[in-house]
Amino acid sequence: MVNTETKTAISIKGLEKVYPDGFRALHPTHLDIRSGEIFALLGPNGAGKTTLINAVCGIVNVTAGDIEVYGNNITTQYRKARSCIGLVPQELTTDAFETVWNTVSFSRGLFGKPANAGFIETTLKRLSLWDKKDQQIRMLSGGMKRRVMIAKALSHEPQILFLDEPTAGVDVELRKSMWDQVHELRSMGVTIILTTHYIEEAEEMADRVGVINKGELMLVEDKKTLMKKLGKKELVFDLHQPLTDEHEELTAMKVHSAADGLQLIYTYDTLKENNGVADVLDCLNRLHIRYRDLSTRQTSLEEIFVSLVNKK
C-alpha cells in the first residue's frame, strides 16, 4: 500500500511522444497532480489528452521523460505504479456476454487482489449497478456500460482514477449523475484525473484545469484563479426604455447596446485598478440614461479556453 499522504500523486517530467513517422503527439510536458484533487485536462479532439493518459498508465511507450506514481517509476517499477491507477478508457471494451458481477470481479483478480465480494457489492451499489449485477453487458444501455467501466477501474481499490472522456455519448441527466459519483469518489480520497472537451464538465468538477492543444500543455491553473486571471467581467445595465440614439461618449468607452437597445454592456478587466466602471456610471448619469437593474457576469471557462487556443 502506497503512502497517499504524499502531496504529489503523479509527477511528470519532460514527457515527450514522437511517432516513427515524425508526428509529435506530445511536446515536452511537465506536470504534477496533487493527491486528492480533481484535475481536468481540457482540449479539443486530437489535442493529446489520451496520449498523455496512456503514457502515465504505461500503455504508450514514451520518447523521453519520466513519470512517477506515488514515487514509483512507471517504467522501472511498473507493477507498483500501475496498481495505484484505475483507468476508464473512452472505448467501451468489455465481454458482451459476461455478467456485470463477473466482469468487475475478474478485473480485480487481474491485479492480484484476493476475492472480496463485499467490496464488489459496495462498488456496484455506489454506481447504481447492483440491480444489474446478473445481467450480461450486452443487455445494458450505453450509460450503464460506462458505469461498468468505472466499476472495473475501481475493482482493485486504486488511489488514482483516470476518466478519459467519461460522459461522451451519455445524456445530460446521466452526465450530472456521474459528476455526483466523481465528487463522492474524491471525498473517499481518490485522486481524479479526467480528460474532456465538454467545458461545463471541467467547470463543474475540477479543482485545477490544464489546457492542452496540439500536444502542448499550454496552461495549468487553479480553476478559480484561472477564471479570475484570464476572465473578463461584464457590467450589464437593463434600461427603462430602448436606447435609440448612439452616444459618442459611450462608444469611446466601448459600451455597446444589446437586446434591441434595452441593455448596455460594458466589459472590463477585473485586475486593472482603474477598470472604468465609475466613468461609465458617471457618463450614464450625465446623459440621463436611466436603468432599472444592474448586474455583473463572469466570462465562462469556455470563452477562456477558446481565447487561449485561438491566441496560440
N, C-alpha and C positions, 0 to 999 in steps of 0.2 A: 504494500500500500504506500502510495507516494504521500509526501507532506504537502497537502493542499493549502496550508497556511502560507506557503511561499507566495510572495506578491505577484510573481510572473508565472503564468500558466504556460505560455508559449513564447519562445524567443526566436525571432527570425533575423538572421544577419547576412546581408549580401546575397540574398537568394536570386538566382537567375535561371531562366529556362530558355534555351535556344534549340530549336529542332534542326535535324540534319540538313533540311532544305534552306536553312538560314533564317527561318521565321522566328522572331524574338517574342515569345509569349509572355515573358516576364523580364522587365528591366531590373537592375539591382534593387532589391527590396529589403528594407529594414523595418521590423515591426515587433512590438511587444504586446501580448494580450494579457491583461490583468486577470488574476484568479477571481472568479465570482462575478465577472461583468458580462453584459450582453454587448457584443461588438458586431456592428453591421458593416459588411463590405458592400459598398454600393457602386454600381456601374452598369453600363448598357450590356447587351448580349455581346459576347466575344471580347469583353474587356480584360479577361484574365482571372476572373474570380474563381472559377472551377479549377483552373491550373494551380492557383495558389493553395487551395484546399487540398487537392490531390497530392501536392508536394509535401505538405505537412503530414498527411496521412500515409506517406510512403508509397503512394500509388504511381507517382510520376518520378522518374529519375531526373534530378536537377543538374544543371550545367555547372553551377557554382553556388557557394554559400553553405551556411549551417543552420539547422533547425533543432531546437531543444524543447522537449515537452516535460515540464516539471523537472528540468535538469537532466533529462535523458535524451541523448542524441538520437535523432530519428534514423541515422544510418548505422552507427556502431552499437546502439542499444535499442534496436528496432522493436523487439517484443515488449520491453518495458514501456517504451514511449507509446506504442500503438495500443497497449492495453488501457491507457488513460483516455483514449479517444473513442467516441461513438460518432459514426458518420451516417447522415441521411442524404443519399445522393439525389440528383434530380430525377433519374430514371427509376421507375417502379420495378425493381428486379427481384421477384420472388417466384417460388414454385407455385404455379396457379392451382395445382390440385392438392396442395398441402393445407392443413388447417392452420388457423391463426396461432393456436397454442403450440403446435409442433414447430412452426416456423420460428417463433420467438425463443422457444426452449433450445432449438438447435443452434441458433446464433450464440446463445450463452455458452454452449458447450464448445464452440469453435475457439473461444478464448480461454479454454481450460478451466472454466468456472464450474464448481460442483452444482448439481441439480438443486434448484431452490424454488419449489412450487409456490411458496408464499410470496416470494419476490415477483415472480412472473404474474401472479394473480393481482398483486398491488399495481404493477405497471400497467396491465391491461385495464384495470378499473380506472386508473388516473386518465387514461386515454379514451375512455368510454368505449372500450372494445370487449368488455367482459361478456356481454351477451352474444358476441360474435366468435367466441373462443373456439367453438367446434365447427365453424363454417370454413369451407375452402376459400382460399384467397380469390379465386375467380368469381365467386358469388358476391364480392364486396364492391361498393362504389369506389370511384377514384379517390375520394376524400378519405374513406375508410382504409384503403390500401396505403395511403400516405401515412396514416396513423400507425399502421402495422410496421412501416419502415422505421418510424420513430421508436416504436416498442423494441424492434430488433436492435436498433442502435443503443438503446438503454439496457439491453438484457444483461450485459456483463458489468453493469454498475460503473460506467466511466465517469471521470471527473470533468471531462470536456465533451461538448456535443456540437458537432458541425451540422448545420442545416443549409443545404445547397438549394436555394430557391424553394423553400418549404411549402409555400402556398401557391405555387404555379399550377394553374388549371383547376383551382378549387373556388367555390362560390364565396361571396362576401361573408355570409354567416359563418361558414366553416373557417374562413380565414381568421375571423375575430376569435373564434373558439380556440384555434391553435395559438393565437397570440397569448390568450389566458394561460394555456398549458405551458408555454415557454416561460412566462413570468413565474409560474409555480415551480418549474424546474430550477430556475435561478434562485428562488427562495430556499431550495433544498441544497444550495451550494454548488450547483453545476454551472460551469463556465460555458456560455453560449456564443458561438460564432455563426452568424448567418450571412449568406450572400443573397442579394435581392436586387431586382431592378424596379420593384414597387417602392416608390419613395415613401408612401404612407406607412409601409411596414417598418422601415428604418426609423421614421419619425415617431411611430407609436412605441416601439420596443427598445431601441438601442440606448445604451449609456454613452457609447462613443461610436463615431462614424468614420470609416475610411472610404475615400473616393478613389476608385481605380478606373483607368481608361487607357486602352491600347497597351496594356501590360505595365503601366506605370502607376505606382501608388502616389497619387497627386497630393493627398492631404489626409491626415489623421487628427481628429479633434474631438473633444467632448462635445456632445450634440448641442447642449445649451450654449456653450461658448462659441461654437461654430455659427450658430444662428445669430448670436449677438454680434460676433465679429464681422461676419460677411452679410448678414441680413440687413435690409433696409426696413424702415417703418413708414407706413403711410398714415397721414392725418386726413381723415375724411369728414367733410362738412356736408350735412344734409340740409339743403336750403329750404326756406319757406316757399319760395316760388322759383320757377326756372330762370336761369341766367341767360338772357338773350344776347347781350352785348359783350364783345370782347374787351378786356381791360389790359392795357399795355403793362401796367404795373404787375398784375398777376402773371401775365405771360413771361415777363422778365424773371419772376421768382420761380418759374417752372411749375406753376399751379395750373392744372388742367381740369376741364369740366368733364363730367360723365353722367350717365343715367338721364340723357336728354336734358342736360342743363340743371338737373335737380341736385347734383353733387359737385363739390370741388375737392380735388385730391392733391395733396402735397406730399411728395416723397422726400425723406431726409435721412441722413446718416446719424445713427444713434451715438456714434463715437465722437462726433465733432462737438466741440464746446459751444460754438455758435451755430446751431443747426437751422436757424432761420424761422423757427416756429413763431417766435414773438413778432418778427417782422410781418409774417403772413397775417397774424391776428390783427396787428395794427392797420394793415392795408385794408382788410375787410371792413374794419370799423370806419376808416376814412371814406370808403366807397359806399357806406351804408348798405352793405350786403348782409342780410340777416340770415342766420341759420338756426334751425330748431334742434339740431343734435350734432355732437362732435364725438368722433371715436378714432381709435388708432388700431392698426392691424400690422402684424409682423410678416415679413417675407417668409414664404414657406421653404422647407428644405428642398423641394423640387426646383424652385426658382434658383436657389443657391447652386444646386447640382448642375443645372443647365448652364448657368453662368460660368461655372468652373470649367466644364467640358468645352464650351464654346471658346472660352478665353485661351485654353490650351491649344 
